Each structure stands twice: as structure tokens, then as C-alpha cells.
Amino acid sequence: MTDNIPRAESVLLVDDEAGIRTVLGITLEDKGYRVFTAASGQEALEQFEAHPPPIVLTDIKMPGMDGIALLREIKDRRPETEVIMVTGHGDLDLAVKSMQFGAADFISKPVSDDALTVALHRAEERIHLRDRIREYTEDLERLVEERTEELLAAERMAAVGRTVTDLSHTIKNIASGLEGGIYVLGKGIELDKKKYLTQGWELVRGNVGKIKNLSLDLLNYAKYAQVELVPCDPAEPALEAAEIIRPRVEQLGASFTLDLADDLDGLKPRCLLDHDAMVRLLLNLLDNGLDACQETAAKELRLTACVQGGELIYQVEDSGSGFDATARDRAFTSFFTTKGSSGTGIGLMTCRKIAEEHGGSVDLSPGTVAGSVVTVRLPLLTS
């Protein structure tokens, strides 16, 4: 037997003839195995459960449960067990059949020492090969896991780097605005000019407001980094966002339409959503829509919610000046803002994050007549 293949510790020997069990048992013990014996298939299964061996040596023809039935039962319970079939004269068809059911080998009676040695060696080779494959697989899985972690860590660091760069740029712009305001204030004090004092104060106040908005946006982004899906009415986030935005709509003299499709009624309160997160998402989009309407004669804002193609759809449409193709492509990316120098871009990032945490997406497209349409698509999850 090849030295580099470890020997199995035990063998279960099954034969209804006591003499064969005695002779083969002595032979197997001489080869260094611990031997368990059984006189029938049923007794073999009891022994198998009590002392599961790596190798079973069984006669094919036995009263009651024959060797093939025993083979199939063993393979069902422990597929990795190697079963060697012992055949009598004229049992070749049964031996071939046993191979179809996963037998490792078969040997003929009377069992010669050489045939037994070869069959045991083949079984142990299969056990050894399977153990090596399992070890290689485990090593490969561990290696893949380690490399994946390394790649994820590198990607996280790259994302942090990009975020820090973009955030630094935003903070730098605010700092520059503050420096400009302070400079103008200084000139107003130096020259005793109220005009400069007023201009400088407006610059400082505006940039302090940007710092406040930036801080609030960052807190909101962190808050909704992970959503909690619970059963709720999908119309409720739209209704709540609409109520919150109405005072600002009236202040700007804009018109606002809320359109909730009838098919939402069948989902309440089974639709799985994070209510607070969806309110925040819709408010961000409605605020942006109102900002886009400020410079246009027609100040129209519309929020719709419906079910379409197995998805829950929220849409915010405004009559603003719209966006060019570049702006549409960059919308919802890191720190991209549709509000010019007054925005931080984190609000749109938050919208995308909330949609993705729900397993959905958000995109910007041109309006049917003017302005733009933001569509939020969420998988229709119900409890």
C-alpha cells in the first residue's frame, strides 16, 4: 500500500455466514484495521450508527436486507462512506448494479488477500482524494474570503478617499465664502461703509447657513445608512411629505398636486417600507423641485405614487428649467448638487442611499413638457 495515503481506522464487515466473518475479520485485523461485524443488513445499520466507519465490506446476497439495499441506505446516511461489495459466483450483474449506486469496488468469493488489499487501497485512495479536495476547497474558500475582504477594504478606503475629497471641496468653498464675507466686513469697518458691512454680513450669514445645512445633511445621510423595513401603508410617506412641504409651496405661490393611485389601497398595511426614510427621500425631492421652480413663471410641482410592473413607484415632477444631459448623468452621485452654490449634494446622495437600501433605484429624466421628473422604483415587498 502506498505510504503517503493514510490507512482508514476501522472497517464494518457484513456477512450472514459466521465462518466468512471470522476469516475476513482476522485478515482485516492483521492489516491493522479495527473490525466491527454484522450478520445482517439491519444489524449492520445499527453498527453503522453506533460506530460509523470510513469503509464497509458487505456481501451482496443476504436474507432480509441484501447488500445493495444496505449500500443505498448507507449512502443516504453518509455518502462519503466507501462500500466494497463481496459477490458470489454468478452475481456479476448485481455487482455492476451496485457500482451504479456508489459502491467503491467489488471482489469475488472466495476472497483472496491480494484482491482484498487492492480493493481496500482503492477505497482509501478515494477517501484520501476526497479529504484533499475538501481541504483545497476550504483553503480556496478561505483565500477567496480573505481576498474579498481585502478588496472590500480597499474599495471602502477608495470610497472614503473620494468622499473626503468631495467633502473637502465643499467645505473649502464654504470657507472661501466666509473669508470673502469677512474681508468685505473688514473693508466696511475700515472705510466705515454700510454697504460693505451689509454685503459682508450677508456673505457670512449665507455661508453659516451652508455649514448648518451641510451638518444636517450629513446627519441625515448617516441616519439612513440602513433602513428598517416594516409593514405600512405606501401612501402614508407621500401624504406626510405633502403636508410638510405645503407651507413652502404656498410661500412660493406654487401649485402642488398629490396623485395617489387606487391600486395602493390593496397594499396597506402590508407593504414593507421604512416610513421615516421614505418621507425624508420624498421631502428632499420635493424641496429640489420647488427650488427648480423659483426662476420660472410656471411654478408647478406634482407627487405621484402607484404600482407598476411589480414595483412601487414614486415620482416627483416639477416645471423648472430642467437639466442638461451631464447633470442628469451625475445626479445622485457624490456631492453633486442641483442647487448651484447653495447646495451640498448630500440630499440627493441620501435619496439614492434610501432607495438602494430598499433594493430599488432613483433616476432623473426630462419632464414631458418642461422641467424634470425624478422616479423612485422600489421592489414591491409585502408581509
Salt bridges, closest charged atoms under 4 A:
ASP15 OD2 - LYS109 NZ 3.56
GLU49 OE2 - ARG77 NH1 2.91
ASP59 OD2 - LYS109 NZ 3.08
GLU73 OE2 - ARG77 NE 3.06
GLU80 OE2 - ARG78 NH2 3.28
GLU82 OE1 - ARG126 NE 2.77
GLU82 OE2 - ARG130 NH1 2.77
ASP91 OD1 - LYS61 NZ 3.43
ASP105 OD2 - ARG122 NH1 2.93
ASP113 OD1 - LYS31 NZ 3.14
GLU125 OE2 - HIS121 NE2 3.31
ASP131 OD1 - ARG134 NH2 2.79
ASP139 OD1 - ARG142 NH2 2.25
GLU150 OE2 - ARG147 NH1 3.38
GLU155 OE2 - ARG162 NH2 3.33
GLU190 OE1 - LYS187 NZ 3.87
GLU202 OE2 - ARG205 NH2 2.79
GLU240 OE1 - HIS275 NE2 3.13
GLU243 OE2 - ARG246 NE 3.40
ASP259 OD2 - ARG302 NH2 3.24
ASP276 OD1 - HIS275 ND1 3.27
ASP287 OD1 - ARG248 NH1 2.96
ASP291 OD1 - ARG248 NH2 2.40
ASP291 OD2 - LYS339 NZ 3.17
GLU311 OE1 - ARG377 NH1 3.82
GLU356 OE2 - ARG352 NE 3.97
GLU357 OE2 - LYS353 NZ 3.45
